[in-house]
Amino acid sequence: MTRTEACIALNLVPNLGPVRLRKLLDQFESPERVLSARAGQLEQVPGIGPEVATAIAQWESSVDLQGELAKIRAFDASILTPWDALYPHSLREIHNPPVVLYVWGEIQERDHRAVSVVGSRKSSYYGVECAKKLSYQLAYAGLTVVSGLARGIDTAAHQGALAAKGRTLAVLGSGLNQLYPPENFSLAEKIAAQGAVLSEYPMDTPPAVPNFPYRNRIVAGWGSGILVVEAGLKSGALITANQAIDQGRLVYAVPGPIDRPTSAGTNRLIQQGAKLVTSASDVLEDLNALFPSAAPGSRRPAASVPGDSPPPPPPQVTPDEAQILSALVRGPRHLDELSEACDKPGHLLSAILLGLEMRTLVEALPGTQYRLRPATAPTPQTP
């Protein structure tokens, strides 16, 4: 048995969470030795009672390791453990780091330079647009955007990072075979192609209410800081922010209208000392992030991020983007009208529009309508 297989087996033992497992590893030094220990030896470890000790000692009677390995291979997933070089140092520092991370996609060294972006599932138009813009800017600047794939702000954060052709990681509260919410499966596929979808839960673990606040410690702990875009006073995003504070992370918040319940939590965070954010520069100056080249062979000035200044004229656009811009020349159009005019499915059109919006060529309006930005000049040219 390999060390990775031993970690997977221990992760499948009932009632053995990361905290107890960390105590066992401190005592026995390796997951293989934990699995080979006798029940009496295991009981000597503080916090390991007779029931858990027996479950570990007799793990082969309750754990289908080969079945789990087959599911991992069938999904084309991989496993990350604390003994792997790509396991982020930031996660090693938290109180209860996951011993196993199922990975759909690829973790890279640069993913250690990350910032988490979270917020309410019941988000407003204002919150969604802020999350998209800020995540686009952060990803464009070279940071990996970490979020939870939930509806609302999480979804917008991933979309913004993808539109910037940057890195993004999604941390699930279920197994990879039970991805939640199901309507975000296509988004998860894009994330896996441009980052990774992660879970500490076995492959077939269904989404359960307690899983989500628990997984948030990974969202909070992965990056150097956490940005809360929109959250009510009882939002799960505030739980994540509090976990980030406990883990010694920097906390940022986007201010919102004082009469909106969805802004009450973020405004409270600012009152309590979170840094007020109006652009990605507010985060980047703290993290001392380096700005990558805006295009191959060129460099963007260090004081500039997308959205803070117009792109250099004339902006280069793809044929698909040029088609959409031409369709908007006569005025604002609904997404459905654009889909019909450009003969493109809604999900593809939305992705292209987001890229145009982040480059300040198109402006999103309430009611899923879009228009050319007045400052879009000179006329964009295709390469």
N, C-alpha and C positions, 0 to 999 in steps of 0.2 A: 504494500500500500504506500502510495506517495503521500507527502505532507499535505498537498492540496486535497487529495481524496479523504485524508483523515479529517481535515477541516470541514469538508462537505458532510461527512458522516456525523461529526459532532453537532453541526448546525441542524441536523435532522432529528437529534435526540429530543424528545418532548421535555418541555419545562427547563431547558438549559439555554439561558440567554447569554448575551455577550458579557455581562458583569460576572456571572458565575464562571463562565468559561475563561475569562481573564484571570480569575483567582486560581483556577486549575492549571493554567499555562504558567503562571508565576511559580507554582509549586513543582510541576512536572516538566517544565521547560519546552515541551513539544507536544503537538496534538497526537502524534503516534503513541507517545508514552501515556497520555491520558486515556486513550482507548484500550491500552493493554493493562492498565492498572486494575487491581482488585477492588471490590466494593468497600472493603474495610479501609484500604488506603485512601480512597476518594473521600470517605466520610471525615477524614482528618482535616480536610480543607475547610476553613470557615465558610459557612453559607451553603455547604453541600450536605443536605440531609440524606437519610437512608433511601428515600424514594428516588431521588436524582442519582445517587451513587449506584443504585441497582440498575437504573435505566441505562447508565453509561457502561457499566460492567457487562450488561447483557444486550448491548446495542444491536448486535446482529439479529436478534429475534424481533426487533421492532423497526429497524431501519433498512430500507431497500436501497442500498448504495448503488448497486449496479443499475437499478431502474432509473435513479436520479441522474446518473452519468449518461445513460442512454438519452434521456430527455434533453440534457444539456447539449449533447452532440447533435440531436435532431433539430434543435433550435439554432444551431451554429453559434452558441454562446461560449464564453470563456469564463474563467474564475480568477478573481483577484483576492489574494490573502495578504496579511501584514508582512509576510516573509518575501513578498515580491517587490522588486525595485520600484515599480510604478504605483504602488500603494502610496497615496498622498501622506506626507509627513503631518499635515494638519489633522488628519483623522486619527493618527496615532496618539495625538495629544488629548483627545476628548476622554471623558470618564468611561464610556462604554463603546469603544470602536467596534465596528462589525468585523467578525473573524472571516466571513465569506462575503464577497460581492459577486453576484452573477452579472456578467457584462455582455450586453448585446451591442456590438460596435467595437470601438477601440479606444482605450485610454492611452494618452500620450503624455510625455514629460511636461509639455507646456500646459496641460490641464491642471498642474499644481498651482499655476497662477490664475486664480479664479475668484469670482465674486458671485454670491447667491442673490437671486432676484425672486421675491415672493410677494404674495398679496391675496386679496379676497377672491373666492370663486364667483361670488355675485358682484362682479365688477361693473363699473360705469364705463361709458364711452371715453371719458377723460382718463380713467385709470388704464384702460387697454392701450390707448394711444401713447401714454407716458411710458408704459412698460415696453412697448415695441420700440419706441425711439431710443430710450436709454439702453436697452439691451443691444440694439443695433450698434450704438456708439461704443459700448463697452467691448463687444465682440470685435468690432472693427479695430479697436485700439489694441487688440491682442489678448484680452482676458477671456477665459472660458466662463460662460454663463451657466450657472447651476440652478435648477428649479425642480418642481415636482410633477410636471405634466398634468396638473389638475386643470379644471376648467377656469376660465377667467384670466387672471394676471399671469399665472404660470404658463398657460398656453401662449399668451402674447409675448412673454419673455423668450420662450424658445423660438417663436416665429421671427422675432426681431434679430436674434443671433444668427439664425439660418439665412435670413435675407442679407446679412452682412457677409455671408460666406465664412462665418467664424465658427468657433467651437462651442458646443453646448452639451450639457449632461442633464439627463432626467432621472430622478430617483423615485422609484415606485414604492407604493405601500402594499404591493401584491407581488406574486411571482410573475416571471416573464410570460408564462402561458396563460395568465389571467390578467392581462394588461387592463388598467382602469385609468380614466374612463374609456370605454370601447370606441367611442367616436374619435378618439385621438390616436388610433392605431396608425393611420397614414402619417400623422405628424411624427409618431415614434419611429417609423421607418426612415423618415428623413433625418431625424436626430441620430439614429444608429449609423447612417451613412456619413454623417458630418460630426460625429462625436460618439456618445454612448448612452444607452438606457441601462440603468443600474437597479439592482434589488438585492437585499440581504436575505430575502425569503426564498424558500425552495420553489422550484419551477411551477408547481400547481397550486400554490397558496392563493386562495381567493382574497379579494379586497375586503378588509374588515376594519371597522371604525377605529379600534385601538392601534392598528398598524400605522396609520397616517401621522398622528402626532409623534410616534416613536421614530418613524423614518426621517422626520424633520431634523433630528439631531445630525443626520448625515448631510442634509441640505445646508444646515447652519454651519457645520464643522468643516466642510470641504474647502470653502474659500477663505480669503483673508478678511472679507467683510460681507455684510448682508444688506441688501437694499430692499426696503419695504415700500412698495409703490402705492398700494391702497389697501386699507384694512379697517374693519369695524372694531369696536372695543372688545368684542368676544371672538375675533377672528383667529383661526389657526395660525395665521401669519404672525400674530403677536406672540404666540407660543414659540414659534421658530425664532423670532427676534430675541426673546428672553433666553432661549437656549444658546444663541450666538453670544449674548452678553456673558452668560455663565462660562462660555468657552473662550472668553477674552477676545472676541472678534469685534471689528469696527461695525457700527450700526448706522445706517443711513435711512432717511425717509423722505418721501415726496409729499409736500404739503398739499392739502386739498381744501375745498370750500367748507367753511365752518358749519354750514347747515346740512351737510350730507353725512348720513350715518357711516358710509363707506370710507370717509376720511377721518372719522373720529379717532381711530386707533393710530394712524400715522401722525396726526397732529399731536396726539398725546405723547408719542415717542419723541417728537421734536421737543416738546416741553420738558421731557425727562433727560434730554441731553443728546439724542440722536442728531447727526448732522443733517441739516436741511439740504436737499438736492434739487437743483433746477436743470442741471445738465450733467453729462457723464464726467465732465472736467472736475466736478466737485468730489467725485469718487477717485478719479485717476490721480489727482494731485496728492492724495493721501497714500495711495498704493504705489506711487512713484513708477507708474507703468510706462513702458516705452512704446512709442507709436510706430507700428509697422508701416511699410510702404503702402501708399494708396493704390499703387499699381506696380506690376513687375518692373524693376529697374528704376523706380522713382521713389522719393520719400516725401511724406507729408510733413510740413513744419510741426515741431513738437507742441506748439500751443494750439493746435487746431484739431477738432474732431468733427465727424459728420454732423450736420445740423447747426453747428456754431457759425458756419460761413458757407456761402454758396459754392458749388463745385466749379472747377475751372472750365471756362467756355472753350469750345462747345462741348457739352456733355456727350459722351459716347453711349449709345444705346444699342441693344440687340434688335434684330428685325421684329421680334415679338413685342418688345417695348415700344418700338416706333409705331407699330400697328395700333397699340392701345392709345398712345399719345395722339395719333391722328383721329381716333374715334372720339376724343375728348375736345377737339378743337372747337366744336359748335356749342360747348357748354357742358355742365354737369350731367352725368348719366349714372343710372343705377347699375349695380353689379350685374343684375340679370340682363339688362340691356347691353352692357359691354360684352357679356358672355356670348350673346346672340350675334352682336355685330362683329366680334373678333373670332367667332367660332372656336371658343376655348371653354373647357369645363371650369366651373366655378372655383375649385380648389387650386387649379393651376393659375387661373387669372388672379386670384387673391395673392398668391405668392409673388407674381410679377408686379402687381400693384404696390405691394408692401415695399419691394425694392425701389420702385420709382418714388414712393412717398418718402422713404428715408434719404433719398438723394435730392429731395426738395423739388422734384419735377411734377409730382402729383400731390393733391391735398385730399384727404379723406373727410367726408362730411357726414353728419348724422343721417341715419336711415340707409346706410350702406351705399352712399353715393360718392362719386369721385369727380374731381375737376382738375384742370391744369392749374398749377400755381401761377399767380400773376408774375412772379419773378422769373419764370421759366423762359429765359432768353439768353443767348440766341437760340434759334430752333435746334433741338437736338439732332445730331447726325449719326447715322449708323456707320460702323467702322468700314 
